[in-house]
Amino acid sequence: MKVILEEQGLRDGFQTLTQVIPTEKKLDYIDQLVDAGIKRIQIASFVHPRLVPQMADAEEVCKNVTKKDGVIYSGLVLNLKGVERGIAAGLNHLACSISASNAHSQKNARLTLTEAKSAFKEMVKLSKINDVTVRGGIQCAFGCRYEGKVDANHVLDMVDHHLDAGIDELALADSTGMGNPKQLGELMGKVMEKANGVPVILHLHNTENKGYSNFYAATEAGVRIFDTAFGGLGGCPFIKSATGNIATEDTAHTAHQMGYETGLDINKIAAISREMEATLGYKLPGQLYQLVDNDEIKMI
C-alpha cells in the first residue's frame, strides 16, 4: 500500500514567514526535497506580492527550478490572473482553489463565494485549453474561523461543482484545523464515492492538534494523497490564528508505522527542517526532526 505526500513547504510553509527566504535558497530546498523522494511539490503561489511578499519571486522560482523526471511541480492560483501567470511561468500543473466559506473567500481572494464559483470554471477552462493539469481545491471544507461550522452538504455540492468543471484532481483542505476525525472520516467517505476514481487529496493543518488523527481517519476512508510541509511549517495570512500543516517527516513516519510506503527518506527531510530551524532561529511545529538526529533515541 502506498501513501503519497505532496510537499507544501515552499508555498504554504513560507507564505506567512516574516523572514524572506531568498530565491536561491528556495531552489536549494526544492532540490533537497526531491532528493529525499518527494514526487509532488508545490513550489509557489501566484498571488499579489503586496499581500503575500514571500511569493513575489514565484516566476523566478519556476524559471530556475531544475525539474526532474517523474516529479510534479505545481503552483497555487486563486483567480484567472494567477492561472495566466502560472502558465506563463511554464508550469503544467496548477492548483485552482476556492473556499467553501463566503467570509474566507472575500478575505483570501476578494471574491464572494458565488463569484468564486463562477471564476473557478473559467480558471479550469483556461488551464485545460493550455494543456495544464488542474487540481481543484476546496478550502475551509471542515470549518471556518469567521463563519464557524461549514455544512457537509454544502461541501458535497462544491465537490459536484468542481467535478462538473472538469478537474483532474480534487483537493479538500482543513485550512483552519477545525476538523475532527469523525467528521472528516464521514465526509471523505462520501467525497471518495462522488469522485469515482478522480484522485482525491487532503490538505490538513494541525492548528487544534488533530492533524495526525485526521490523517488516520482519512486513510481509513480511502484517501491516499496528502499535503504536508517539512517541519510542520504553514498557515494562511487570511485566517485567524492559522498554524502549520502536518509535518512531512512526522506524517511519513506515521504512515510507515501503519504499513504504508511513501518512498521518502525521513532523515533527509528532517535535516531540511533542522536547517530551516537554524535559519529562522526558533523551533518548528514538527516533532520528528528533533528526534531523528539523536543516536540515543530509538525509532521503530
LODREN-138174 format. One record per residue (C-alpha): residue number from 1; residue in three letters; x, y, z. Coordinates in pm, 1 decimal. Each point is the difference from the previous one (the first is absolute). Example, Ala and Ser with C-alpha at 12.3 -4.5 7.8 and 13.67 -1.06 7.14 Angstrom:
[1, ALA, [1230.0, -450.0, 780.0]]
[2, SER, [137.0, 344.0, -66.0]]
// end
This chain:
[1, MET, [0.0, 0.0, 0.0]]
[2, LYS, [121.2, 346.7, -84.2]]
[3, VAL, [-63.3, 349.3, 137.3]]
[4, ILE, [114.9, 301.6, -201.7]]
[5, LEU, [102.2, 319.4, 178.0]]
[6, GLU, [-2.2, 325.5, -194.1]]
[7, GLU, [252.7, 243.9, 144.5]]
[8, GLN, [-151.7, 341.2, 75.1]]
[9, GLY, [284.9, 153.5, 194.8]]
[10, LEU, [117.6, 226.7, -280.4]]
[11, ARG, [-346.5, 153.1, -37.0]]
[12, ASP, [-223.2, -44.4, 304.6]]
[13, GLY, [301.0, -37.6, 225.0]]
[14, PHE, [169.4, 321.2, -104.1]]
[15, GLN, [-293.7, 231.6, -68.2]]
[16, THR, [-41.9, 123.5, 358.6]]
[17, LEU, [370.1, 29.3, 88.0]]
[18, THR, [116.2, 352.2, 80.3]]
[19, GLN, [356.1, -89.6, -98.7]]
[20, VAL, [19.0, -6.0, -378.4]]
[21, ILE, [163.2, -315.0, -134.1]]
[22, PRO, [228.6, 83.5, -296.6]]
[23, THR, [-85.3, -151.2, -337.4]]
[24, GLU, [328.6, -189.6, -9.7]]
[25, LYS, [-78.2, -161.2, 336.4]]
[26, LYS, [-348.1, -98.0, -115.3]]
[27, LEU, [150.7, -171.0, -304.2]]
[28, ASP, [245.6, -182.1, 225.6]]
[29, TYR, [-283.3, -121.6, 224.8]]
[30, ILE, [-191.5, -126.3, -304.8]]
[31, ASP, [304.2, -199.2, -111.8]]
[32, GLN, [49.2, -143.1, 349.2]]
[33, LEU, [-365.5, -101.5, 32.4]]
[34, VAL, [-2.1, -171.9, -337.3]]
[35, ASP, [321.7, -177.3, 96.1]]
[36, ALA, [-180.8, -120.7, 314.4]]
[37, GLY, [-261.0, -169.7, -219.8]]
[38, ILE, [-270.4, 264.7, -38.9]]
[39, LYS, [-192.8, -57.1, -325.0]]
[40, ARG, [-251.9, 282.6, 32.0]]
[41, ILE, [100.4, 348.5, 111.1]]
[42, GLN, [-181.7, 333.5, -1.9]]
[43, ILE, [273.0, 251.8, -62.4]]
[44, ALA, [-186.4, 333.5, -4.3]]
[45, SER, [-331.4, 182.8, -0.1]]
[46, PHE, [-90.4, 263.1, -256.5]]
[47, VAL, [-151.3, 262.9, 225.6]]
[48, HIS, [52.4, 374.6, 38.1]]
[49, PRO, [348.1, 59.8, 146.8]]
[50, ARG, [-129.6, 285.2, 213.8]]
[51, LEU, [-233.2, -241.5, 178.7]]
[52, VAL, [244.9, -293.0, 18.4]]
[53, PRO, [354.3, 142.7, -35.8]]
[54, GLN, [162.2, -342.9, 37.8]]
[55, MET, [-147.3, -100.9, -337.8]]
[56, ALA, [129.3, 305.5, -190.0]]
[57, ASP, [260.7, -217.7, -173.0]]
[58, ALA, [-245.6, -266.3, -122.2]]
[59, GLU, [95.6, 40.4, -365.4]]
[60, GLU, [370.9, 5.1, 84.4]]
[61, VAL, [-29.6, -324.7, 196.3]]
[62, CYS, [-189.8, -169.2, -285.5]]
[63, LYS, [246.9, 126.3, -258.4]]
[64, ASN, [307.9, -127.9, 182.4]]
[65, VAL, [-118.1, -323.2, 161.7]]
[66, THR, [179.2, -310.8, -122.6]]
[67, LYS, [-286.8, -231.1, -89.8]]
[68, LYS, [50.6, -372.3, 41.3]]
[69, ASP, [-187.8, -266.7, -193.1]]
[70, GLY, [-286.7, -154.6, 191.8]]
[71, VAL, [-46.0, 300.8, 229.2]]
[72, ILE, [-306.9, 227.2, -10.7]]
[73, TYR, [88.5, 367.6, 54.3]]
[74, SER, [-314.7, 203.4, 61.1]]
[75, GLY, [-122.5, 344.8, 96.0]]
[76, LEU, [-304.2, 129.3, 186.4]]
[77, VAL, [-234.0, 240.6, -181.9]]
[78, LEU, [-307.9, 179.3, 134.2]]
[79, ASN, [-122.9, 183.4, -310.0]]
[80, LEU, [36.1, 29.8, -377.3]]
[81, LYS, [299.1, 231.0, 32.0]]
[82, GLY, [172.3, -264.3, 207.1]]
[83, VAL, [-72.0, -265.0, -263.2]]
[84, GLU, [146.1, 224.5, -270.1]]
[85, ARG, [313.3, 57.1, 209.9]]
[86, GLY, [38.0, -369.7, 78.1]]
[87, ILE, [-26.5, -96.7, -365.6]]
[88, ALA, [245.2, 272.6, -103.2]]
[89, ALA, [240.9, -124.6, 268.3]]
[90, GLY, [9.5, -338.9, -170.2]]
[91, LEU, [-195.3, -212.1, 248.4]]
[92, ASN, [-214.1, -280.2, -137.4]]
[93, HIS, [-176.6, -77.1, 329.1]]
[94, LEU, [-204.7, 267.2, 181.8]]
[95, ALA, [-197.7, -16.3, 322.5]]
[96, CYS, [-310.2, 212.4, -64.8]]
[97, SER, [-155.4, 56.1, 339.9]]
[98, ILE, [-303.9, 176.9, 146.6]]
[99, SER, [-150.6, 2.4, 348.1]]
[100, ALA, [-314.1, -166.5, 130.1]]
[101, SER, [-39.5, 301.5, 228.2]]
[102, ASN, [-136.2, 325.4, -140.2]]
[103, ALA, [175.6, 206.6, 268.8]]
[104, HIS, [336.6, -168.3, -57.4]]
[105, SER, [-43.6, 25.3, -377.3]]
[106, GLN, [-35.9, 376.8, 23.5]]
[107, LYS, [306.5, 30.4, 223.3]]
[108, ASN, [215.6, -246.4, -194.0]]
[109, ALA, [-100.3, 68.8, -361.3]]
[110, ARG, [-205.4, 321.5, 19.4]]
[111, LEU, [-295.7, -190.3, -149.4]]
[112, THR, [-336.6, -106.4, 135.9]]
[113, LEU, [-61.6, -373.2, -9.0]]
[114, THR, [-237.6, 42.3, -294.8]]
[115, GLU, [261.5, 201.2, -189.1]]
[116, ALA, [272.7, -248.8, 91.6]]
[117, LYS, [-199.7, -298.8, -128.7]]
[118, SER, [-61.7, 175.6, -329.5]]
[119, ALA, [365.1, 102.2, -29.8]]
[120, PHE, [110.6, -353.7, 85.2]]
[121, LYS, [-158.3, -142.8, -313.5]]
[122, GLU, [181.4, 260.3, -210.9]]
[123, MET, [326.5, -84.3, 176.0]]
[124, VAL, [-43.6, -368.2, -82.5]]
[125, LYS, [-98.4, 78.5, -358.8]]
[126, LEU, [306.7, 218.0, -60.2]]
[127, SER, [227.2, -260.4, 159.3]]
[128, LYS, [-137.0, -284.8, -210.6]]
[129, ILE, [29.7, 201.4, -323.0]]
[130, ASN, [369.3, 29.4, 80.6]]
[131, ASP, [41.2, -372.0, 80.9]]
[132, VAL, [47.0, 68.0, 369.6]]
[133, THR, [-103.9, -263.9, 253.0]]
[134, VAL, [-245.0, 147.1, 250.8]]
[135, ARG, [-21.9, -82.3, 367.0]]
[136, GLY, [-330.7, 147.4, 117.4]]
[137, GLY, [12.5, 109.7, 362.2]]
[138, ILE, [-264.1, 73.3, 264.7]]
[139, GLN, [138.5, 199.6, 292.6]]
[140, CYS, [-157.7, 11.7, 348.8]]
[141, ALA, [-188.6, -321.0, -75.7]]
[142, PHE, [-19.4, -101.4, 366.0]]
[143, GLY, [-54.5, 331.4, 178.4]]
[144, CYS, [60.1, 375.0, -22.9]]
[145, ARG, [135.1, 236.2, 265.7]]
[146, TYR, [-233.5, 271.8, -127.1]]
[147, GLU, [-319.6, -198.3, -60.7]]
[148, GLY, [43.1, -301.6, 226.4]]
[149, LYS, [-142.3, -329.9, -118.3]]
[150, VAL, [0.5, -69.3, -373.1]]
[151, ASP, [-291.1, -223.5, -98.1]]
[152, ALA, [107.9, -334.2, -146.6]]
[153, ASN, [-271.6, 12.6, -266.4]]
[154, HIS, [131.5, 337.1, -114.6]]
[155, VAL, [346.8, -151.3, -36.2]]
[156, LEU, [-141.5, -294.4, -196.1]]
[157, ASP, [-178.4, 245.4, -230.8]]
[158, MET, [333.4, 171.0, -57.8]]
[159, VAL, [156.9, -338.7, -75.4]]
[160, ASP, [-265.1, -47.9, -270.2]]
[161, HIS, [70.1, 351.4, -129.1]]
[162, HIS, [373.0, -70.7, -28.2]]
[163, LEU, [-45.4, -338.7, -163.2]]
[164, ASP, [-246.7, 145.5, -250.1]]
[165, ALA, [260.5, 262.8, -90.9]]
[166, GLY, [229.6, -276.4, -126.7]]
[167, ILE, [277.0, -6.7, 260.8]]
[168, ASP, [264.4, -274.0, -9.3]]
[169, GLU, [44.4, -22.5, 377.7]]
[170, LEU, [-211.2, 102.8, 298.0]]
[171, ALA, [147.3, 147.8, 319.0]]
[172, LEU, [-177.5, 81.6, 324.5]]
[173, ALA, [173.5, 214.7, 259.9]]
[174, ASP, [-44.6, 21.9, 373.8]]
[175, SER, [148.6, 348.0, -28.5]]
[176, THR, [-86.5, 96.2, 356.9]]
[177, GLY, [77.2, -332.5, 167.3]]
[178, MET, [-353.9, -10.0, 141.5]]
[179, GLY, [-92.4, -342.2, -140.2]]
[180, ASN, [-24.9, -304.9, 224.4]]
[181, PRO, [60.6, -366.4, -87.7]]
[182, LYS, [-366.7, -106.8, 10.2]]
[183, GLN, [-114.3, 293.1, -216.1]]
[184, LEU, [288.9, -39.7, -238.6]]
[185, GLY, [-33.8, -374.6, -38.6]]
[186, GLU, [-370.9, 21.9, -74.6]]
[187, LEU, [31.5, 283.8, -251.0]]
[188, MET, [302.7, -138.3, -180.7]]
[189, GLY, [-176.4, -333.9, -44.3]]
[190, LYS, [-279.1, 181.6, -186.1]]
[191, VAL, [249.7, 209.3, -196.3]]
[192, MET, [185.8, -311.5, -114.0]]
[193, GLU, [-326.4, -144.8, -131.3]]
[194, LYS, [-82.7, 317.5, -191.9]]
[195, ALA, [352.5, 26.6, -141.0]]
[196, ASN, [-46.3, -342.8, -159.6]]
[197, GLY, [365.4, -52.9, -83.8]]
[198, VAL, [110.4, 364.2, -22.0]]
[199, PRO, [302.1, 24.1, 235.1]]
[200, VAL, [-93.6, 155.4, 335.3]]
[201, ILE, [251.3, 200.2, 203.7]]
[202, LEU, [-32.6, 118.8, 358.4]]
[203, HIS, [171.9, 310.6, 135.6]]
[204, LEU, [24.2, -10.5, 379.6]]
[205, HIS, [104.8, 263.1, 251.5]]
[206, ASN, [87.7, -80.5, 360.5]]
[207, THR, [-137.1, 317.9, 157.3]]
[208, GLU, [-207.0, -184.2, 262.1]]
[209, ASN, [244.3, -293.6, 25.4]]
[210, LYS, [-232.5, -235.6, -188.8]]
[211, GLY, [190.8, -9.7, -328.6]]
[212, TYR, [150.2, -345.7, 46.2]]
[213, SER, [-316.6, -160.8, 134.2]]
[214, ASN, [-175.9, 151.8, -301.7]]
[215, PHE, [267.9, -153.0, -222.0]]
[216, TYR, [-80.5, -341.2, 144.9]]
[217, ALA, [-375.6, 48.2, -43.4]]
[218, ALA, [52.5, 102.7, -361.4]]
[219, THR, [209.9, -308.4, -78.7]]
[220, GLU, [-280.8, -211.4, 143.0]]
[221, ALA, [-237.7, 178.9, -239.7]]
[222, GLY, [226.9, -87.2, -293.3]]
[223, VAL, [197.0, 321.3, -51.9]]
[224, ARG, [355.4, -68.2, -115.5]]
[225, ILE, [138.1, 344.2, -94.6]]
[226, PHE, [70.6, 262.5, 265.9]]
[227, ASP, [153.9, 347.6, 10.6]]
[228, THR, [275.7, 45.3, 256.6]]
[229, ALA, [275.0, 251.9, 73.4]]
[230, PHE, [347.6, -75.9, 129.8]]
[231, GLY, [38.4, 91.2, 365.8]]
[232, GLY, [-374.8, 66.3, 25.9]]
[233, LEU, [33.3, 345.8, -154.2]]
[234, GLY, [-302.4, 180.0, -138.0]]
[235, GLY, [-305.8, 213.0, 54.1]]
[236, CYS, [-225.9, 238.2, -189.8]]
[237, PRO, [50.7, 377.4, 34.6]]
[238, PHE, [-378.1, 44.2, -28.9]]
[239, ILE, [-112.7, -242.3, 272.4]]
[240, LYS, [-2.7, 94.1, 367.4]]
[241, SER, [255.8, -195.4, 205.5]]
[242, ALA, [95.1, -224.1, -292.5]]
[243, THR, [291.4, -231.4, 69.6]]
[244, GLY, [198.2, -258.6, -188.6]]
[245, ASN, [-68.9, -303.3, -213.0]]
[246, ILE, [57.7, -349.7, 126.6]]
[247, ALA, [374.6, -51.8, -29.2]]
[248, THR, [133.9, -201.6, -292.0]]
[249, GLU, [244.3, -206.2, 204.9]]
[250, ASP, [-249.5, -60.1, 283.7]]
[251, THR, [-270.4, -110.4, -242.8]]
[252, ALA, [236.9, -222.6, -196.9]]
[253, HIS, [118.5, -165.8, 322.4]]
[254, THR, [-359.2, -62.5, 109.8]]
[255, ALA, [-87.5, -137.0, -343.6]]
[256, HIS, [298.0, -236.9, 10.0]]
[257, GLN, [-102.5, -126.1, 343.6]]
[258, MET, [-350.2, -63.9, -137.6]]
[259, GLY, [142.2, -212.7, -279.8]]
[260, TYR, [-12.5, 253.0, -285.1]]
[261, GLU, [284.2, 77.5, -236.7]]
[262, THR, [84.7, 364.0, -75.6]]
[263, GLY, [335.8, -25.7, -176.8]]
[264, LEU, [131.9, 277.1, 224.4]]
[265, ASP, [329.2, 17.1, 187.7]]
[266, ILE, [-109.8, 134.2, 338.2]]
[267, ASN, [354.5, 78.9, 109.7]]
[268, LYS, [59.0, 222.9, -303.1]]
[269, ILE, [-326.4, 188.1, 53.3]]
[270, ALA, [72.8, 40.0, 370.1]]
[271, ALA, [339.1, 148.0, -89.0]]
[272, ILE, [-175.4, 261.8, -214.7]]
[273, SER, [-223.3, 88.2, 294.4]]
[274, ARG, [299.3, 37.2, 230.5]]
[275, GLU, [161.2, 229.8, -255.2]]
[276, MET, [-317.1, 208.0, -14.3]]
[277, GLU, [-12.9, 16.1, 380.1]]
[278, ALA, [354.8, 138.6, 0.1]]
[279, THR, [-91.5, 253.4, -268.3]]
[280, LEU, [-309.2, 125.3, 182.1]]
[281, GLY, [148.3, -17.4, 348.1]]
[282, TYR, [-290.3, -183.0, 164.3]]
[283, LYS, [-143.9, -350.3, 25.0]]
[284, LEU, [-242.9, -114.5, -264.9]]
[285, PRO, [-334.3, -164.2, 86.0]]
[286, GLY, [109.5, -343.7, -122.0]]
[287, GLN, [126.0, -252.4, 253.9]]
[288, LEU, [190.6, -271.3, -183.1]]
[289, TYR, [278.0, 216.5, -143.1]]
[290, GLN, [110.1, 66.9, 358.7]]
[291, LEU, [33.0, -374.5, 69.7]]
[292, VAL, [152.2, -170.5, -301.5]]
[293, ASP, [340.1, 166.8, 38.0]]
[294, ASN, [33.6, -137.0, 354.5]]
[295, ASP, [179.6, -336.7, 4.7]]
[296, GLU, [-119.9, -71.1, 354.0]]
[297, ILE, [-367.7, 6.9, -99.3]]
[298, LYS, [-133.5, -320.3, -153.0]]
[299, MET, [-244.4, 21.7, -290.4]]
[300, ILE, [-226.1, -286.6, -106.3]]
// end
